[in-house]
Amino acid sequence: MIVLLAAVLFVTGCGVGTYSVSTGKADTGFLSFTTVEKKSYPILVTVDGKNYEINAVKQKAYRTSDRNIKETSLNTISVVPGTHTVKVFRNGEEIYSKTLFVSAQEHKLVDL
């Protein structure tokens, strides 16, 4: 009887542990800026008062039928999901100003 009780306690006492699995999309959105001009050019982008120096990329060179462009640190800004005030400057002149909403994992293209 004691051996049986010890065996039961041994088996029930050996748990496999507690595991947590997290799924879903990362809590990040992306902004990229495209131009119809023949050549990419540098721009200054202000998102909620924070400045980024990136390039506006040529639409034909990067855009595909599903509106994705090649994301690089030179042309894409990562933002938290939500509403953002975005301003774009070229050679010191403001060429774009708008409030945008970006969802999690959304890659929003801004055509200049």
C-alpha positions in Angstrom: 0.0 0.0 0.0 2.8 2.4 0.8 4.6 1.6 -2.4 1.4 2.3 -4.4 0.8 5.6 -2.6 4.5 6.6 -3.2 4.1 5.7 -6.9 0.9 7.8 -7.2 2.6 10.8 -5.5 5.7 10.4 -7.7 3.7 10.3 -10.9 1.4 13.2 -10.0 4.3 15.3 -8.6 6.2 15.2 -11.9 4.6 18.0 -13.9 5.9 18.9 -17.3 5.9 22.6 -16.5 3.8 25.5 -17.5 4.3 27.0 -20.9 3.0 30.1 -22.5 2.7 30.6 -26.2 2.3 34.0 -27.7 1.1 34.5 -31.2 0.0 37.5 -33.3 1.5 40.4 -35.1 4.3 42.5 -33.7 3.2 45.8 -32.3 4.9 47.9 -35.1 3.8 49.7 -38.2 5.9 51.1 -41.1 5.9 54.3 -43.2 7.7 54.5 -46.5 7.8 57.5 -48.9 7.6 57.1 -52.7 8.1 59.6 -55.6 7.2 59.5 -59.3 10.5 61.3 -60.1 13.1 59.4 -62.0 15.5 59.4 -59.1 15.3 58.8 -55.4 16.1 61.9 -53.2 16.8 62.6 -49.5 14.0 64.0 -47.3 13.5 65.0 -43.7 10.5 63.3 -42.2 9.0 64.5 -38.9 6.7 62.0 -37.1 5.2 63.4 -33.9 8.0 65.8 -33.6 10.8 63.3 -34.1 13.1 63.8 -37.1 14.2 61.1 -39.6 16.5 61.5 -42.6 15.5 59.0 -45.2 15.1 58.7 -49.0 12.0 59.0 -51.0 12.2 56.0 -53.3 11.2 55.7 -57.0 7.8 54.0 -57.3 8.7 52.0 -60.3 11.9 50.6 -58.8 10.3 49.3 -55.7 6.5 49.1 -56.1 4.9 45.8 -57.1 1.3 44.9 -57.8 0.5 44.3 -54.1 1.9 47.8 -53.2 4.9 46.4 -51.3 8.2 48.1 -51.6 11.6 47.0 -50.7 12.0 48.0 -47.0 15.4 49.3 -45.9 16.6 51.6 -43.1 17.1 54.2 -45.8 13.5 54.4 -46.8 11.3 53.0 -44.1 10.4 54.3 -40.6 9.0 52.0 -37.9 6.3 53.4 -35.8 4.0 52.2 -33.0 0.4 51.6 -34.1 -1.9 54.6 -33.8 -2.4 58.1 -35.1 0.7 60.1 -36.1 1.3 63.6 -37.4 3.7 63.3 -40.4 5.5 66.2 -42.1 7.9 65.8 -45.0 10.5 68.4 -45.9 12.7 68.6 -49.1 15.4 71.2 -49.2 13.9 72.9 -46.2 10.5 73.3 -47.8 7.4 71.4 -46.4 6.0 69.2 -49.2 3.6 67.0 -47.2 1.7 67.3 -43.9 -1.0 64.9 -42.7 -2.3 63.0 -39.7 -2.1 59.2 -40.5 -3.4 56.1 -38.7 -1.0 53.1 -38.9 -2.2 49.6 -37.8 0.1 46.9 -36.4 2.2 45.4 -39.2 0.7 47.8 -41.8 3.1 49.2 -44.3 1.7 52.6 -45.3 3.1 54.2 -48.4 3.1 58.0 -48.7 3.2 59.2 -52.3 5.0 62.5 -52.6 
